[in-house]
Amino acid sequence: MKIRYYGLNAFIIEKGKAKIAIDPGTGLFLIKPYSLIPKSEWEGVTHIFVTHGDFDHFGYAISMAKKTGAKVFCGEELSEEFYKKGVENLYVIGVDDFVDLGEVKVRGVKTKHGPFKISLGWGVFEMKAYLTEGDHPKREIFLFSKRIYKKEEAGEVKNHGTIRFLFGLLRMEKDNINFAKGSIGFEIKVGERSVINLGDTLLQEEWKGMSPDLLMIPIGGILLRNTMNESKSVEAVRLMQPKKVIPCHYDYFMWGKNMIPADSKGFKKGVEDLGVECILMKSKEEREIN
């Protein structure tokens, strides 16, 4: 089984007739967007897996799907984005849902995206988002502490976002923003090999004893805290007991700054202390995984 890594959570897996793309998202060089999985790699893609709708995981998924005609797997919330763009061959996956396509078999794995917070200009601009549940989504605008606008609707609340300008002079609050849409992990069985990819997620006890041949796991949750950090990821490895591990979603630069740092060597040692093989991959590197 060949694995190629393109940074963040973008992977290509090739085995037999299957060419699998995981999270074909958007990268940023300064402010210029580009496809994490190069377009030269799109040819021959047979299956596309999208763990959630954030731009760095989903950004080029629709374009790749329409270009290749590949089978697409995603969570229910994200499916509407594909349907409205006319993407066919869509498989909507929930936790423990199972799809058997012969050479490729898929099961949904529970994940939960962590909160996201970013500040620019020492308080000039701040954005926060987190998953939540409730009824009657709202949109509100505040000038200092005084609410100057409110709109409330009937419906289900999935997440919440806050944007603050000029140290809180103006604040906007909104439910159901475009954040962590359709979060789901995947257990992908290709031939006799099983691969689990978790996207961005916090630690989940339900992973105990899943024992994949290969686990792709995020470790960069130090600054942004939207996913696991190294210690939580080592605990996840302890729970899941995989044969091999590839850490991902770390050491990614945005706006010229490393927004997703991680101690990958420390993670590797922690994993190997558990008796599990850990494979560190650089962006654009290819490995043959037996």
N, C-alpha and C positions, 0 to 999 in steps of 0.2 A: 504494500500500500504506500503510495507516494503522497507526501504532505508538503504543500507550499504555503508559507506564511507571509502575509502582506501587512502586518501591523494591526494594532487594536485587536479585533476579533475576526479579521478577514482571513479565511483559509480556502485553499483548494485541496480536495482529496480525490485521488485517482486510483481506482482499482477495477480491473476488468474493463467492461464497457461503461462504467459509471464515472462521470466527472462531476463532482459535487462542489458547489460554491457555498460558503457560509458567510453571512453578513457582508454582502457587497456594498459597503457604505461609502460615505464621502469623507475624504481626507481634506485637510487645509494646509496649504503652504502659504504662510502669512495669512492673507484673506482669500487666496485663490483656491477654489474647490477642485478636486480631482477624484477619480475613481480609485479607491484603495486597491481593488483587484484590477490590474491593468486591462484595458479593453482588448489588448492582444491575447489575453488569457481567456476571453469569453467564449471563443469558438469551441464548440463541442461540449459545453456545459449541459448536463442532463438533469441536474437537480439543484435547486436553490433553497437554502434554509435561512430564514430571517428571525432572529431571536426577539427583536422588538423594533419600534418605529423611530428611534432616535437617529439623527442624520448620519452618525458615524457607523451605524449598523445597517441602515435601510436606504441610504441616499441614492444608490444606483441599482437597487433591486428591481424596480419596475422596468428600467431601461434594459437591464440584462435579461429579464424574463421575456420581454417583447422581442428582443434581438435573437434569442436562442430557442424560444418555445419550450424551455425546460419546465419540468414539474416544480411547483413552488409550494413550500411549507411555511405556515406562519400561524400565529395566534388569532383568535376570533376578532378581537378589536382591530387588528391591522388588516384583516381581509378586505374591508371596504375600500382601502386605498388601492388595492390591486383590482378589485371588481370595477371600480369607476373608471379605471384606465384601460379596461378591456383585456386584462390578463386572463388567459385560460390556463387549464391544468393546475388549478389551485386546490391545495389540500389544507383545510383548516384543522389545526391540532389543539386539543386541550390536554390537561394533565392526565397521563396514563392512557390517552387515546392511542390506538395502534393502527398503522397502515402497512399492509404487506404488498409491495410492488415487485416481488420476486427477488431480484438481485439486491434491491435496497429495501430494508424494512425500517420503520420509524415509530418511535414511541415518544409522547410528550412528557417532559420532565418539569416538575414544579420549580419555578424561580420567582424571586421577588426583587425588583429593581430598587436600589436604595435611593435616598434623597440626593438632590443635586443642588449645589450652591456655587455661584461664581460672582466675584466682585472685581470691578475694573476701576481704575482711577481713585483708589483709596476711598471708596464710598460714593463716587459720582454716579456709578451704575451698579446695581446689585440685582441678581436674579436667583430665586429659589423655587424648587419644585419638589413635590413628593407625592407618593401614592396615598390615596385615602378612599373612604367609602361613605356614602350617604345619599340623601335625596335632595332634590331642588337645587341644581347647580346655580351659582350666582356669579355675577360680575360686578365689581365695585371699584370706584376711584376715590382716593382720599387726597385732600390738600392738607398737609400736616396731619392732624388727627381728625379733621372734619370730613365726613363723607359727602362728596358732591355728586355722586352718581351711583345708582344701584339698579340692577336688573336681575330678576329671579325667574327661573323657569321650572316646569315640572320635568322630572327625569331622574336619572341615576348619576351620582358623582363617582368618578374614577380617580381623579387626581386634582391637585391644586397648585397654582403658580402665583408667585408674587414678584413684581418688578418695582424697584425703588430707584428714583432719580434724585440726584443732588441731596444726598444724605437724608432722604425721607421727605423732602419737600413735596414730592408727588409720589404716590404709591398706588399701584394697580393690583387688584386681587381678582383671580379668575379660576373657576373650577373647569375641569375637562379641557386642559391645554394639550398640546401635542407633545406629550412626554411619556416615555416608557410604554408606548402603545402596544398592546398585545404581547406582553412579556411571556416568553415560554422558552424552556430549554429543550434539547433534542437528544435522544439516544438513537443513533443511526447505525444500523447493522449492514455492512457491505460484505457480502459473502459470509465468511465465518468471523469477521472482525467487528467488534462493537466500539463505537466512538460516542462519547458524550460531550456536547458543547453546551455551556450554561449561559452564554451571553453575559450581561451585567446582572449581578444578583448578590443578595445577602445570603448568609449561611442558612440552610434549610435542613432540619432534622430528618425529613423524609428521604434524603439521599442515602441513608445508612444502608450499607451492604449492596449497593448497585453493581459494583465490581466490573466496570467496563475494561476492555483491553487498553483503551486510550482515553484519557480525560483531558479536555482543553478547558482550562480554568483561569478566570480573571484574578489578578493579584494587585491591581493598581488603585485600591481604594483608600489611599493615605490622605490625600488632599481633598478630592472631590467627594469621597465617601459614598459614591453611587454604586459601589460594588465592594467585594471583599478585599481586605488588605492581605499581606503575606501570611500573618498568623492565622487569620480566619480561613484562608485557603488551605493552609496546612491541616487545620482541623477538618476541613471538608474532605481532604484526601484521606485522613484517618477514618472518617465515616464511610466513605465510598469504596475504599480499598481497590483502586484501579491497579492495573499492571504497569502502566506507563502514564506520565503526565507531561503535558506541554503547557507552561504558563503563558498567558496572553493578556491583552488590554493593560499594558503598562509602557512607560517610557515613550509617550507620544507628545509631540510638541505642537502647541497652538499659540498663535501670536508671539512666536519666538521664545516661548517659555515651556518647559516641561511640566504639563498640567497633570500628568499621570505617572509620577515617579514610583519606583518600587525597588526593593533589594532582591533582585532575582537570584543572586548567588546564595543569599540567606534562605530564600524559599527553597532552592534546590537542596541545600543541606538539610533543612527540616523535613523535606519529602524523603530524601535518601536515608535519614535516620529512621524512617518508618519502613525501610526495606523496599521502597518503590523507586523505580527508575524515573528520573526527571530529565527532560530534554529541553534545553534552552535554544530557541531559534531566533535568529535575526530576521528583520524584514527582508523579503525576497529570497530567503533561504529555502532549499528543498531538502527533505529527508526521506529516506526509505525506511518505513516503520514495519518491522516484522511482527 
